[in-house]
Amino acid sequence: MLNEREIESCYLGQFIPLHYHHNMLMDQNRMHNFKSAIAYAVKPGAKVVELGGGTGVLSWFAAAQASKVYCVEFNPDMVREARKFLALNPNGEKVEVIHADAFEYLPPEPVDVVICEMLHVGMLREKQVEVIESFKRRYLERFGGPLPMFLPEAVIMAVQPLQQEYDFEGFHAPIVQFQEINVIYPGTVEMAQPAVYSIIDFNQPNELVYSWQGKFVVERNGEINALRFVTKNILSVVQERSSTIDWLMGYMTLPLATPVRAREGDVLQVSFQYRAGGPIPSLQASLRAEVLYEAALQPQRAPAFA
Ligand SMILES: C[S@@+](CC[C@H](N)C(=O)[O-])C[C@H]1O[C@@H](n2cnc3c(N)ncnc32)[C@H](O)[C@@H]1O
């Protein structure tokens, strides 16, 4: 019998099957940036915890410099796979794979860095924010301060109104979709610039509910029928270069239940509310968009040969 946490984990996709971990290993944008950020943040001899280790790849990146990595994984199949893969790689012996729930696990000693990649666009579905908030609370109780540094350090989340085509060979289906960054999709028209609706700093206490109302100036005439959610993870802040190592995730686009016709110059108001780790439909159900102010009517031009 599965307990309540396990049932929710299966439903929300926290028990990611092995073949999906292959996709994550193949995602160069994700892998390369995590590798660079971990190489920067994990100093020689450091102690590291990874929450949600999967195949163990990020723990293995850390093991290049760390003296010890505690890699915590909840899915027993992934615990087996991670141990197997780590045994095939140099420094793999520095990584201890622990079968535990990240909501309950604490390392046996203070650590320097905590890596956690339970990331989903909009911080939906996966438990990144809740897991880190729980870890910080329990860590401070057990070890006192200072807290270790977290990787990612921060997340920036934005939203953008779109006109999105939902025609599939004549079949109209307004449906959630994921799009790669840096790809031009002919069926997607950006109707306004994106607006940031939340910044999470994992070194600070964080709210678990995102409730937002904001305004956009519409840039072209059309029908706003979807909102694109943009999530950029600041994996590491590189102080010396005044720069950051980031991972911009694929975009998630959600259809609006009530599309809005808008013209260039109109002011559009958008609002939504959802909980970190909540299901995508909970955000989708809360989306609202309306034209707040219409663009000033253009003065009629005098006919050319009057
Ligand atoms: C998005 S995957 C990332 C895996 C790996 N860190 C990587 O970057 O390839 C998230 C992992 O967290 C694990 N996970 C989810 N909830 C967990 C929990 N409560 N405790 C421990 N592991 C968990 C999942 O089983 C999955 O392997």
The ligand as an SDF file (V2000), in Angstrom:
LIG
                    3D

 27 29  0  0  0  0  0  0  0  0999 V2000
   14.0990   16.4930  -11.5540 C   0  0  0  0  0  0  0  0  0  0  0  0
   14.8060   15.0310  -10.8490 S   0  0  0  0  0  0  0  0  0  0  0  0
   16.5190   15.4970  -10.7920 C   0  0  0  0  0  0  0  0  0  0  0  0
   17.4340   14.3310  -10.6440 C   0  0  0  0  0  0  0  0  0  0  0  0
   18.9200   14.6860  -10.5850 C   0  0  0  0  0  0  0  0  0  0  0  0
   19.2050   15.5630   -9.4670 N   0  0  0  0  0  0  0  0  0  0  0  0
   19.3860   15.3470  -11.8410 C   0  0  0  0  0  0  0  0  0  0  0  0
   19.5970   16.5390  -11.8300 O   0  0  0  0  0  0  0  0  0  0  0  0
   19.4850   14.6640  -12.8630 O   0  0  0  0  0  0  0  0  0  0  0  0
   14.2410   15.1290   -9.1760 C   0  0  0  0  0  0  0  0  0  0  0  0
   14.5680   13.8850   -8.3390 C   0  0  0  0  0  0  0  0  0  0  0  0
   14.0870   14.1250   -7.0120 O   0  0  0  0  0  0  0  0  0  0  0  0
   13.5660   12.9090   -6.4860 C   0  0  0  0  0  0  0  0  0  0  0  0
   12.6340   13.2500   -5.4110 N   0  0  0  0  0  0  0  0  0  0  0  0
   11.3970   13.8090   -5.5360 C   0  0  0  0  0  0  0  0  0  0  0  0
   10.8490   14.0080   -4.3160 N   0  0  0  0  0  0  0  0  0  0  0  0
   11.7690   13.5790   -3.4060 C   0  0  0  0  0  0  0  0  0  0  0  0
   11.7840   13.5250   -1.9800 C   0  0  0  0  0  0  0  0  0  0  0  0
   10.7430   13.9630   -1.2470 N   0  0  0  0  0  0  0  0  0  0  0  0
   12.8870   13.0320   -1.3770 N   0  0  0  0  0  0  0  0  0  0  0  0
   13.9490   12.6070   -2.0910 C   0  0  0  0  0  0  0  0  0  0  0  0
   13.9890   12.6070   -3.4510 N   0  0  0  0  0  0  0  0  0  0  0  0
   12.9070   13.0910   -4.1010 C   0  0  0  0  0  0  0  0  0  0  0  0
   12.9010   12.2550   -7.6980 C   0  0  0  0  0  0  0  0  0  0  0  0
   12.7250   10.8650   -7.4970 O   0  0  0  0  0  0  0  0  0  0  0  0
   13.9200   12.5940   -8.8090 C   0  0  0  0  0  0  0  0  0  0  0  0
   14.8890   11.5970   -8.9240 O   0  0  0  0  0  0  0  0  0  0  0  0
  1  2  1  0
  2  3  1  0
  2 10  1  0
  3  4  1  0
  4  5  1  0
  5  6  1  0
  5  7  1  0
  7  8  2  0
  7  9  1  0
 10 11  1  0
 11 12  1  0
 11 26  1  0
 12 13  1  0
 13 14  1  0
 13 24  1  0
 14 15  1  0
 14 23  1  0
 15 16  2  0
 16 17  1  0
 17 18  1  0
 17 23  2  0
 18 19  1  0
 18 20  2  0
 20 21  1  0
 21 22  2  0
 22 23  1  0
 24 25  1  0
 24 26  1  0
 26 27  1  0
M  CHG  2   2   1   9  -1
M  END
$$$$
